[in-house]
Amino acid sequence: MEKWNWNFPDGNVADLVESRRIDFSWDVDRSLQSHSSLMKRLALEKEMEGHLGCVNAIAWNSKGSLLISGSDDTRINIWSYSNPGLLHSIETGHSTNIFCTKFVPETNDELVVSGAGDTEVRVFNLSRLGMRRSRDITPEPAAVYRCHRRRVKKLAVETGNPNVVWSASEDGTLRQHDFRESSSCPPAGSSNQECRNVLLDLRSGAKKSLADPPKQCLLLKSCDISSTRPHQLLVGGSDAFARLYDRRMLPPLSSSELKLKAPPCVNYFCPTHLSERRKSNLHLTHVTFSPNGEEVLLSYSGEHVYLMDVINDDQSSLRYTADDISKQLYLAPLPQEPEIHSQLSTASSVKIPPGRCNSHRFEMCKKLVQIAARTLEVGSDLLYGIEACNEVLDGRGSYISDALRHECLCIRAALFLKRKWKNDAHMAVRDCLRARSIDTSSFRAHLYMAEALLQLGRHKEASDFAEAAHNLTPNYKAAEEVESLKERLAAAEAERNRKDNEGSTRSELHHGRLRSLSDILFRPDVGGPQEGRDDREDSDYEDEMELDFETSISGDEDRGNNESRIVRGSLNLKFHRRDDSTKEHCGVNGSKSDMPSTSECENSAYKADVAIDMKQRYVGHCNVGTDIKQASFLGQRGEFVASGSDDGRWFIWEKRTGRLIKMLAGDEAVVNCIQCHPFDCAIATSGIDNTIKMWTPHAQVSSMVAGGAAGPETADVLSAIENNQRKLCRYREAVLPLDFLERFRMHEFAEGTLHPFECAQS
């Protein structure tokens, strides 16, 4: 049973239907499609069988009458929605996994396009197939584009444009294919370097932090075109930053013979706490626009899902620079003897703001804050306490008083610090900063800020805030809390000094042979907080490792006789690490160059970039095993957000508050793709399984999980989320960069044979 009964924020379904009789101008159908009561009744309606491998891509046509899917079996399947079943199964001719497929708009669903791990983009004309069902079709492609150098991970189409498709590849380029110009690329007898279809050249576009100029090759993982502003193009890849481009401002199409400087983008999108991880293997697996084009959704590998506004206002509080991050984390504490009394009255004595918030809503917000305070005091049900605060701060409490907002922010910060899920300490810092902006003399804001900085390993800053809290102590109990915090700070600093001394002794032993890849990926001196640790002066050193591998000759198509097709062996690898100033750079064909790049020469004149911060975070799933995992808006208005997970489940959150409303078991292993029907309350999902699952709101009762409002299944919600959080926290930042692993996979093994780098979990 859910912890307490949340009222439906989008009204009563019966009232909505009744309103259609009164006001015909109101589009009730859009509100009904993704009504929260229907979302809570979602259940599996059917499984669609027809693929022989992982289903890596699904997409609806504009009418919602057809669903297209692409798979590791190199086939494209076309499914009927109204008369469920497989219409066509097309053998594409791709030699490896299909990662993306789309219907081309305004072609009466006769043109479909696919992109795959064999670097090719293929276009097929289905007009000659008619409506007859066929499970074995091998049509000649209408166009084949072989100009990419590495895997094609995502395709984008423009609403109303039947002539052009865009493809994003891990070679660092986004290319524009115009069907009116040619049906093949490159033309016969020419090199793929001569194709003049590069719209974005980001082979020198990746950034390690917001303050750094782009240097490395950005391996593109995802792209999207706004349906309301088609000139806006969103891309994401092998760093933490999603980028928004205006196609009208980009240079003309070019060939890849010349390695161009990355063009300026309109906006960077990245949560502040992810924008400064210089040694991180963090990357984006999916980026997408909201249905109205006003928001973007980012899904990170080893991280959560984040919502951002598409903002062009330079005065927006969500815009930040690298200097702003420093100012937030190094806020100067209060003077030694500030005024101790707060200018705010207590939340219980606050009067309702006149004309802005009715008494019923205000009383409900107060009750939710009291519930959150009780969960903090008891120390259990922390998730529900946090969601109660979310409801006040982001949901119903749009016009609450400053006193109640301050109270709620402090409680939520304390709940985050007690829960300790991934990045909860960063979320607590955000809440403390907001609370401190309301009341600069807030004892709890300073105390919780010190606790958060302690958890983040920023001991000096934590000590400053602890001292400020000491000067603000309102009573004896508060003084005891401060003293306890100071003692833990001293103990943590002593432990850090001890580990640093031991680490300097062990560093001499790192040279030589390592026994496994995990010895490099998960070494004890890698990952975790880096603050306070001096960089190694002898950063150039070599590690040697013997890597045992197991790979099949021709994929896993013949599962019944796998053992006879497996080749085993070992590789001797030597790793040479360098600091950032001497690191080699990705060349035109993935080659290395020791010459300093243009961006290196211009470091001194580099202008710091501005990024847009998150406005909501969605927590509960796990995304570490695949790099094609999607996060999607549900409904024509995008009121809900959904994501697959590595535990075989998929999750639905309320977009505005981040509150989890539904968790469903969608796969035996991993759910990767989630696509909502354009008009109906129906959702298609796919993943590692060979099937596509269709979900509709036909459950008998509303619940957070399938199976009803009561029962043992509901108890699994919190345990499932906590297991996913443990997986995320165990996901250590690798020394080997993502681009190295990708080159290792591309050059040492045939595509589709080294399964950990494909759709299977890595």
N, C-alpha and C positions, 0 to 999 in steps of 0.2 A: 504494500500500500504506500502511496506517496506520503511523504512526511506530513504535509498538510494540503488542503484543497486550494489550488490556485484557480481563481476565476478566469474564464476565458477573456483575454484582453481585447479580442476583436468582436465581442458581442455574442448574442445568442443567434444560432443558425436559423431558428424559426422566425425571429424578428427580421433577419436579413431577407429571407424569402418573402415574408409578408410585405416588406418595404418595396419590393419590386412592383407590387400592384398600385402603390401610391406614387412613386417617383420613377418614371421610366428612364429618366436621364442618368440615374445612378447605375453604374455598371456593377450590379450585384454579383455577377458570375465571377469577376476577378477576385472579389472578397471571399466567395464561397470555395474557389478552387483550392486554396491553401488555408482554410480556416483551421484554427488550432484544434477544434474538436474533431475534425476529420484527420488531422495529422496524428492525433493520439489513437485513432482507430485503424491506422495502417496495418495491414497484414499481408502475407504472401498470397498472391492470387494464383500464380502459375510460374513454372519454370519452363523456359524455351530451350529445347535441345536442338543442336545442329552444328556446333563447332567441335573440333577435336583438340583444342588447346585453350590456353588462357585467353579470355576475351578482354582485350586491352582498350577498346574504344567502342562507344555507343553514341548515337546521335539521332534525334528526331528530325523529320522533315518539317517544313513550315506549317503544314496543315495538321500535323499530328497523326496522320493516317499510316505512316510507315516509320519503322525504326531500322537503322543501319548499324552493323557491328563489324569490327575487325578483330582478328585473332592471331595467335601464334601459328595456327594451321595455314596461314597465308591466304585465307579466304575472307571475302566480304559476304555477309549474309544480309538479306533484305526481309524484314518481318512485317506482317500485317497486324495492325492494332485492333481494328473492328472485328475482323475474322481471324482470331489468333492462329498464327502458324507461320511457317517458313515459306516465303514466296520464291526467292532465288538464293542460290549458293554459288558464288562466283569464284572460280579459281583465278586469282589475279596475276599470277606469274612472278610475284615477289618471291625472292629466295629466302627471306627471313621474316621475323615477326612483324606483323602490321601493328603500328602504334597509334594511328589516327585515321579517321575516315569521316567523310561529310557528304551530304547532298549539296549539289551546286544550286544556289537559289535561281528562281525564275526559269527553270528548265523543265518544268512539269515533272520533276524528280527523275528525269531521264539520264542526267549526268551525275556520276558519283566519282569521288576522288579519294585516293588512299596514299598514306606515307608509311614507310617501313624502315626496319633496321638495315636494309640493303642500300640505303641512301637514296632510294628512288621515290618519285611521286608519279602515280599512275592515274589516268582518267579513263572512265568507261562510260559508253553510251548504251543505256539499257532499252532504248526505244524499240529495238528489233526483237526483244525478248517477249514483248506483249505482257499479258497478265497471267500466262500459264505458269504453273508452279514447276520449278525444276531444281533439283538438288545438285546438279553437276553441270555447270556451265563454264566454258572456257572461252570467253569472247576476246577478240583482239582489242587491246587498249586503244582508245581514241587518241591518247597522247601519253608519252613517257618522258619524264624529266630526270636526267641522271647527273645534274650539275652539282648536287651536294657531295661533300666529301665524307660525311659521317651520318649517323642515324638521324632520320627525320622523326621528330617527336610530336609535333603538333601542326595541324592545318587550321587556317582561318579563312572564312568567306565573308563577303559583304552583302548584307540584305539588299536585294534588288539588283545585284550585279551578277549576271550569268557568265561573265567573260574572264574573270580573274580569280585566282586562288593564291593564298600565301602559305609558305611552308617555313617552319622554324626547325633548325637542325643543330646538333651538337658540334658542328664545324664552326659555330660562331656567326653564322649568317642567317638572315631572314630574306627569302627570295620571293619575287613576284612573278607568277606564271600567267601569261596572257594567252588564252586559247586562240585568239585571233592572229597571233604573230607566228606561231609555229606549233607543230604537234610533237616535236621531239627537241630535246635539249641535253647535250650539245648537238649541233647539226653533224651529220656524217662527215668524218674526216677531221674534225676539230677537237680541241681540248676543252674539258669542262671549265678550265680557267678562263676561257674566252666568252662564256655566257654572260651577257649583259642583263642580268636580272636580279642583282643584289640590291635590295632596298635598304637593308641595315647590315652594315659590316661591324660586328662587335668582337672581332678577333683580338682586339686590344681594348675591350670594353669592361672587363670585370674589375670590381673594386674589393679590397680587403676590409675597408672601413669607409665611413662617409668622408673622412678627412683626406683619404688617399686619392690620388689621380688614378684613373683606370689604366691597367697595365696588362693583365692576363687575358687569355681567351675566355669569353663568356659562352659556355656551352648552353645553348638555348634549350629549355625543357618545355616551355609553354608560351602561347601567344593568344590574343583575343582582340577582336575589333568591336567597338561599341556599336550597338544596334541603333542608338539614337543619334550619335555623332560619328559617322563612319570614318571620318578623318583621324579619329583617335585610335591609336594602336598600342596595346599593352603587351610587354614581353617580360619573361622571367627565366632565370637559368641558374648557373652554378655559383652565384653569390647571394647575398641576403637582400638585394635590392630589385624590386620590380620597377620597370621603367615605362613611362607614358610618353609616346611620341605623337606628334602631329604630322601626318603624312604630307600635308601641304608645305611643311617647312623642311622636309628632308631633301638632300641633294638628288640629282637625277640617278637613275639606275646605272650601276657600274658593273664591271667584271671583277672577278676575284683575283685577277693578275696583280692588281695594285692593292696593297694592304692599307686601307684608309684609317684615319683617326676616327674613333667613335663619335658619331654626331651628338650634339647636345640634345637632351630630352626635356620635355615640358616639366615633368615631375618625377622624382624618385619616391618610392613608397617603401617604408621599412619601420618597424617598431624601434623606438630609441634604444632599447636594451639589446637589440640584435645588430645594431649598426656599427659597433666598435669591436667586434670579435675578430681580431686580426689573424688569428691562427685557426680559424674555424673551418670546418668542412660543411658548414651550413649552406643549403641551397633550396631553391623553390621547386616544387613539383607541379604546381598549377597556379595560374592566375586567370581571373575572369572579371568582366564587368557585371554590374547588377542590371536587371532588365531596363531600368530607366537611365542607365549610364552615369548615375550620380555617385556610385560607390564601386570599389574594387575589393575582391576577396583574394587573399594570398594563403597558400598552403605550403608549409615548410617541411622538409625532411628533418626528422629529429626534433621537431618543434610542434607548435599548435597552428591553428587557423586564425587569421587576423582580418579585420574589416577596416578599410580606410575610405575617407572621402576623396573624391576627385575635386580638389580645391585649387583655385587659381588666385585666391586672395592672399596677398603677401602679409596681411595683418592677422591671418588665422593663427589661433593658439596651437594648432596641430602642426604647424610648420616649424622645423628646427634645423639648426646647423650643428656641426661638431662642437663648436664653442658653447652652444646651448646645453649640450650634454654635460660638458665639464662643469658648467655653472650649476646645473641641477644636483650633481653628485658632490660638489664641493661648496655647498651653500655655507656662507659665513654664519656661525652660530650667533645667538643673541649676546649682547653685552653682559658683563659679569653680574650686574645687578639690575635686571629689567623689572618692570612692574609685574607683579605676580598675578594680579587679578585679571581675568579675561573680560573682554568687552562684550562677550556673548553671554546671554542667559542660558540656562539649562534647557534641554529639549522639551522637558515636561512642562515648562512654564511659558513656552512660546505661544503667542497668539497666532491665529490663522491669518495669513496675509490677505488683506481685504481685496475682494474681487478677482483673485488669482487662483484660488484653490478652495473648493468647497469643503465643508466640514467632514463629509464622509470620506473623501480621498485622503485628507490630512490625517484623520484618525486611523485609517488603514495603514498609512505610512508609519505612523508612530508605533502601531502594533507590530509591524514587520521589524522595525528597529529593535523593539523589545524582545522579539523572538530571536533575532540575531545576537543580542546581548546575552540571552540565556544560553545559547549554544556555545558562545565564547566562554562563559563562566563554567559550564559543565565540561567543555572540552570534547564533545562528541557531536556528530551530525554537522561537521564544519561546512560541508558542501551546501547543505540547505541554509545554513546561516549566511553564507556568502551569496547565495541566490536570492535570499530575502533582501540583502543590501543592494544587489543588482536591481531588483524590482523597484526599490525606492529611488536609487540614483539615476537609473536609465529608463525605467518603465513608467510607473504611475506618478512618481514624484517630480514631475517637470518643474513645479513651482513651489517646492518645499522651502522652508525658511533656511537661512544660513546656519542657524544653530543645529537644526535637525540634520542638515547635510554634513556639517562638521562631525556630529556624533556618529553618523552612519559611515563616513569615510574612516574614522579612527577604528571603529569596530571591524570594518572589513579588512583594514590593514592588519589588525591583530589576528584575525581569522586566517589570513594568508600566511602570516608568519608561523602560526601554529600548525597549519596544514602541511606546508613545505613541499608542495608539488612543484614541478619544474617551472621556473620563472615566477613563482609566487612572491619571492622576496622583491623582485623588480616591480611587481604589481603593488606591493606594499609601499615601496618608495614613491610610486606615482600617487597613491592615496594620501600619503603623509605630506607630500608637496602641496596637494590640493587643500588638505586640511590646514596646513600652515599658511596658505594664502588667505584663508578665511579668518584664522585667528593666529597671529604671529606669536602669541604668548601661550600657545597650546602645549601643555605638558605632555599629553599623550602623543601628539604628533611628533615631538622631538624624541620621546622615548622609543616609539615604534620605528622611527627613522634610524635611530642608533642600532636597534635590534636587526633591522633589515640590512644595514650596511655591514654589521657583524657577520650575518649569514652569507653575504656576498664576498667576504674576505677583505673588505675595505676598513681596516682597523683604525687607521688614523682619523678618517672622517667619522667613523662610528664613535670614537672617543670624544671628538668635538661635540657631537650631538648629545652624547651622554652627559657631558659637562653642562651643556645648555639645559638639559632636562633636570639636572641636579639643582640648578639655580631656580627652576620653576616648580620644585616639588610642593604640592599643595598640602600634603599631610605626611604622617610618619610612615604609613604603608607605602606611599609612593617613593619615599626616600629609600626604603628597603629594596624596592624594585630596581632603583638606579644603582644601588651598591652591588646588588647581585649581577646586574649587567656589566658593571665595571670589572668585577672579579672574573667573569667569563671572558671579557675582552683581554685581560691580562694573561689568562691561561691560554687563549687562542694565539696571542702574539708569541708567548714562550714556545708553544708547540710549533709554530711556523719557523721560528729561529732554529729550533732543534732539527726540523726536517731540512731546512736549507743547508745546515752544516753537514748533515748526512748525505744530502744530494750532491754536494760538491765533492765528497769523497767517492760516491758511486759513479760520478760522471766519467771517471777514468776507465771504468769497466764496461762502458757502453760500446767501445770499439770491439769488433770481432764478430763471430758468427752468432746469429740468432736462430732459435729453433723453429719459430713459426711466425706467420704473418701477424698474428695477434700480439706478438712481442713488440712489434712496431706500432700497430694500430692502437693498442691499449696499454702502453707503458705507464708505469706509475707517475712519471714526470710529465705526462701529457694530459691535457684536459683539466677541467675544474678552474677555479679562480686563479687568474694569473697576476692579480694585483700584488704588489710588494715583492715580486720575484724579479731579480735582476736577470737580464738577458745574458746568455752565455757569450763570453768573449771568443771562445773557440767554437763558433757555431758551424764551422766547416769540418765535418767528420763523416766517416763512412760506416755503414752497417752492412754486413753481409748475411744473407739468409738463404736457406735451402727451402724451396716451396714445393710441396707435393701437390699435384693437381690430378683431377679426374674429369675427363670430358668425353662426350659421345662423338661418334664420327658424323652423324647426320641428324642431330637433334633427338627429340624424344617422340618422334612420330610412331615408331614401332615399340609401344610400351611393353608388349608381350615378350619381346626378345631383346631387352635392353642390355643384358649383361654381356652378350657377345659383341656388342657394338661400342663398348667402353674402352678407351685408351687411358692408361695411367702412366705417370712419369713424374719427373721433378725438374725444377729450374733452380739455378743458382742466380740470385739477384743481389746486386750491390746498390745501396742507396746512399746518395751523397746529398747532404743537406747544406743549404746555404742560407744566409740571411737575405732579407728582402732586397737589399741594395745590389746584390750580385746574382739574384735568381734569374735563370734563363727565361726567355719569353717564347710564347707560342708563335711559330711562323705561319706562313701562308698555308702550307700543307701539313701543319702539325709539327714541323721541324723546329729545331732550336737555333737560336742566334745569340752569340755572345756580344754583339754590338749593342750599345745602349739605345733604348727606344726613344722615340720623340717625347713620349710622356715623361721619361726619366730626365731628359734634358730640360724639361719645362717645369720640373717639380717646384722650383723656387717661385715661379710665376703662376702656379696653379691656384685657381679661384675655388674656394670651398663651395661644395654643393649644398643645396637645401633639399630636405626630404619631408615627407608627410608622415606623421605618426599614426599609430593605431587609434581607433576609437572603440573597438570591442575585440575581445579575445574569446575563442571557443575551445573548451578543454574537455577531454574525455577520451578521445581516440588516440591511436598510436600510428605514427607515420615514420618508419625507419627502414622498412623492408623493400619498398619499390619506389621508383622515381616517376611513376605515372599516376600517382594518387591524386584524385580530384577533390576539390571543395566547390560546392555548387549552391546557387540560390534556388529556392523552391517557390514556384508560383509566378504569375505574371507580375506581381508586385514585389517579389523577392522578400517576403516577410520572414522567411525561415532560411536557415543555412544547414547544409548537410555535408558530411564527409565520410569516406570509407575508413577502415582501420585494419591494422595488421592482425587483429585478433578474430577476423572473420565477421565482425559486426559493422554496422553503419549507424551514424548518430545524426540526430536532428536537434538543432538549437533554435530558440527564438532569437531572431537577428538583433533586435534592439537591446535586449537585456543579457544575452549570452546564456540564458537558462536552458539547460538540457530538458527536452520534452519527450524524446523518444529514442530508444536504443533497440535495434533489431539485428538478429542473426542472419547475415546475408551470404555467407560463403564458408566453405570448410577451412579456408586458410586466410585469405586477404580479400577485402573489398576495395577495388580501385576506382571504379567509375560509377557516378550517380547522375542521372539525367531525368529531370521532371518533364512530364508531358506539357506541351505548349498551352493547353486549355483545361484538360481534365485533371482531377486529383488522382494521378497515377504516376508512379516513379519506377524507372528501370534502373537496375544495378547489375554490375558484373565485376569479375575479379579473376582469381586464380582458377576457379572452377570453369568447366567448359560450357556452362549454362548462363543464360540471362534470366534474371528474376524480375517479375512484375509485381508491384505492390499497390494495393488499392485500399480505401477505408471501409472494409467490410467486417471488421472485428465487432463482436457483440457489445463490448464495453470499451470505454476510453482508459488507456493505461500508458505507463512509461515504457513497458515492455510488452511483447506479445504474450497472450495467455490470460489477460484479465487484470482487473484492478487489485486483486489480492492473490496471493500464492507465492510459492518459493522462488518463482522467476524474478520477482521484483527485488528480492534480497540480493540478487546477483548484480544489480546495477552498480552499486558503489564498489563492490569487490572487482568487477570488470574494469571500472575506471581506474581504480588504484593499481591494478596489475599493469594497465597501459602506462600509467605514470612511472611505475618502477622501470619499465622497459625504456622509457624516454630518458630517465635519469641514469640508466646504465649505458646509454648510448654515448660513448666517449668521443671526443673530437680527435680525429685521426691525424697523425703526422703526415701520412701520404695524402696529397691533395686530390680532390675529386678528378681533376683533369688527368692526373697520372693514372689513376685507376681506369679511367675511360680509355686512355691510350693503350694501357696494358691489355684491356679486353679487346680493343679493336685490332691490334697488331699481332698479338700472340695466339689468338684463337679465332676460328671461323665464327661468324655471327650466329647466334642461336645455340651454341654448343656449351658455353660456359654459363650454366644456368643461374648462379648467384647474381650475375649482373643483368639478367633479363627480368622477366616478370616474377620469378620466384623470389622469395625473401633472401636478402643478402646478409 
